[in-house]
Amino acid sequence: MKNIFYFLTLSVLTLGCASDKGDGSVIEPEAETSKDSLEVSRAVGLTELEETLKSQGLVNIEEGIPGLKVELMYSTTNNFFEQDVYGDLTHAYLQPEVADRLKKAQEMLQSEYPNLTLLVYDGVRPLSVQQILWDNLEKPDSIKPLYVADPKVGSLHNFGVAVDLTIYDVEAGRPIDMGTDYDFFGYEAYPDRELEMMAEGKITRAQVANREILRKVMKASGFTGIGSEWWHFNAFSRQEAGEKFEIVK
């Protein structure tokens, strides 16, 4: 698969880099340490992509946030693109600072609604995956940015500082009703159009109230939403992300 090629190529480049000491000599990677590290990673079931994400400082958010649920939609074909672009990856990764904020949101949600928990659909998205989505989106290039960020520009997902999520009802065994599915690209999913959509009978007041629960805990924990996707939240602005982090390729 095309995405597997990207991930394997990236892993080889990341693990095989040598560094220059400044006097013309080269510091070779510590072969035994790298080998041991890889063996440990594989022993605990890490994929090639996960090894790369961990090497770049990102964290598996399930390991530090009790009760959190993760269902990576891009590891299935149940998404807007109808393609599995993450392969074996089933865990969501974010920058540590972002994971800390998400933990606060989870704690706030469960303190008020013990039967509810956050359900994450997407975290960091490597730029190579962004390219796959862009290339396979059957829309004219002029309107593609309405659906997916141009890889030449990148998105906050590529920095590991954006998260797509909803709320899951543990007792009912399903996500609460937000009015649309994840990756629904119509006005019904736009927070900016909720009053209009309610007036037209396309979404209900109860569905908007459910979205408000999500917005409340996310915003109180340092995230900001966007006007076109009820599920998407950013921990930093594009400028802040560029100053603090590297794009995950």
C-alpha positions, 0 to 999 in steps of 0.5 A: 500500500502507498501509505505503508511505503511512506511509513517504512521510508520515513522510519528508515530515514529517521532511524538511519541518520548520523550526525556531524560533531562539527570537526568533520567527523561523524557520530555513528548511531549507537547500533546496540542501543538503537537495536535494543530500543527497536526490539523493546518497541516491537515486543510491546506491539508498536508499529513502524509508524508508532516507533517513528511518532515516539521517536519524535516525542509524541505520546500515546494518549491512552497511556496517560488518560484513564477511561479515554476511548480511541477509534481511529477512523482513518485506520478503517474505511468508515471515513469520508475517503473510504480508505484505510490510510493508517494501516496497523496504527490503532492508537492516537498520538499527540504532543505531550502538552496537548495530551495534558490538556486533553486529560484535563478535558476528560477529567472535567467531563467525567466529574460532571457526567460520570457515564460519559467519556471522550472518544478520539477519532484522530490525533497526529496525522503525518504529512505523508498521510495528508498527501494521500488524502489530498491525492485521493480526494475526488474534488477539483484542487480549487475546492479541496482545501474545504475538505482537507488541508493542502500538504504544501501548507499542512494542518495542525494535525500534522504538528500533533496539536489538533484532535478530532473527537466526540463524547461516548456514553459508556452506559448506552455503549455508543457515542451521544447524538451530535446531529451528524457523523464524523467527517460530515461535510455539510452545514449541519456539522458547522458550529457556525450554522447551528442556529440556521440548521435548527431553524430549518429542522436539520438538527435539533436543540438536543443535538446542539446541547450535546455539542455544547458539552464537548465544547465546554470541556475542550475550551475550558482545557485550552482548546479552540474549535473551528466553524466548520467541524463540531469534532475538531479542536486545536491546542495552538494556533498555526504560528504557535505550532510552527514555533514550538514543534516540527511537522510530523512527516 
